[in-house]
Structures are given as structure tokens and as C-alpha cells.
Amino acid sequence: MKISEKIKEFFEEKGWSHTEIGAKYGVSQQTITNYLNEKRAIPLDFLVWMKEVFPDVDINSIISKQENHIVSESKAMYKRKESREEILKEFGKILDNYL
């Protein structure tokens, strides 16, 4: 499953519209639609924002081609909110494994 498909499914399950996502992230509904329909690349900052807003999101699952969901259910209840710096470090470690 593609990253955009995972993110789209995640927000659909949460009941968030593209307008609501855009308003909370600080961009237009059209920008979110473009991200999720692969007309624009999803910026790393958007993924960091998702992790800040939804601490249960598993960064590795977003990037992994083997994973179809982006929330690790077993960790979701116990996950503490991470700082932006911690999230970026986690992204760096994961990307090092993929590059």
C-alpha cells in the first residue's frame, strides 16, 4: 500500500475531511487532496505533524511497503506524546535503514 493510501485511509477512519485536515495542518483542502491523490509530494513536515497530533502513528509503518496500516495497535494505548525533535530523530533512523 502506498504512503498516500495509508494516510488517506487513516484519516477516513478518524472521520476527518480534507478540509478539516487542511485547517488543522494550516493548508488548503486542495493541498491535502493533492497530497492524498499523489498530485503533490507529501512533505516530511506533514508526517511529523501527523505524529505530533496522533502519537499512536507508527512512522516505520508509514514508510514500510509491507505494512498496510499506520497505527501499531499494541502500542497505541501506551504511547506518550513525543517532541518534534524526537520524531525527527526517529524518521532519520528509519530513513537510514531504507536508503
C-alpha positions as a printed Julia matrix, in Angstrom:
99×3 Matrix{Float64}:
   0.0    0.0    0.0
   1.31   3.47  -0.89
   2.04   6.09   1.76
  -0.73   8.35   0.46
  -3.24   5.48   0.57
  -2.31   4.64   4.17
  -2.67   8.26   5.23
  -5.96   8.65   3.35
  -7.37   5.51   4.99
  -6.15   6.65   8.43
  -7.97   9.98   8.21
 -11.1    8.37   6.77
 -11.18   6.03   9.79
 -10.81   9.09  12.06
 -13.66  10.81  10.19
 -11.53  13.8    9.2
 -12.33  15.54   5.91
  -9.65  17.06   3.68
 -10.97  20.48   4.76
 -10.55  19.6    8.44
  -7.06  18.15   7.92
  -6.02  21.25   5.98
  -7.39  23.61   8.61
  -5.55  21.82  11.41
  -2.32  21.46   9.42
  -2.51  25.02   8.07
  -3.01  24.47   4.34
  -5.97  24.43   1.98
  -8.3   21.49   1.42
  -6.98  21.36  -2.16
  -3.4   20.92  -0.94
  -4.44  17.95   1.22
  -6.4   16.48  -1.69
  -3.31  16.85  -3.88
  -1.14  15.08  -1.27
  -3.55  12.19  -0.89
  -4.17  11.84  -4.63
  -0.41  11.95  -5.34
  -0.57  15.16  -7.34
   1.9   16.7   -4.87
   4.56  15.02  -2.78
   3.68  14.68   0.89
   6.23  16.8    2.78
   8.15  15.36   5.71
   6.71  18.17   7.83
   3.21  16.77   7.25
   4.29  13.35   8.51
   5.92  14.96  11.56
   2.7   16.91  12.18
   0.7   13.67  11.99
   2.95  12.05  14.57
   2.63  15.1   16.85
  -1.17  15.09  16.6
  -1.55  11.3   16.66
   1.2    9.77  18.84
  -0.13   6.29  18.01
   1.02   6.66  14.38
   3.98   4.36  13.69
   6.48   6.09  11.4
   8.03   2.83  10.21
   4.58   1.58   9.18
   4.0    4.73   7.11
   7.15   4.13   5.1
   7.17   0.32   5.0
   5.77  -1.33   1.88
   4.9   -4.42   3.94
   2.58  -2.59   6.33
  -0.99  -1.72   5.33
  -1.85   0.37   8.4
  -0.01   3.17  10.14
  -1.05   2.59  13.73
   0.54  -0.06  15.86
  -2.48  -1.12  17.92
  -0.46  -2.84  20.61
   1.45   0.38  21.38
  -1.36   2.85  20.79
  -2.76   2.9   24.31
   0.61   3.37  25.98
   2.36   5.75  23.59
   3.44   9.04  25.11
   3.48  12.21  23.08
   6.92  12.77  21.56
   8.63  16.08  20.92
   9.22  17.27  17.36
  12.95  16.6   17.81
  12.3   13.0   18.91
  10.02  12.47  15.92
  12.64  13.81  13.5
  15.32  11.58  15.04
  13.01   8.59  14.64
  12.41   9.49  10.98
  16.17   9.8   10.45
  16.86   6.33  11.86
  14.11   4.77   9.77
  15.19   6.52   6.59
  18.79   5.39   7.17
  17.51   1.81   7.05
  15.69   2.39   3.76
  18.43   4.34   1.96
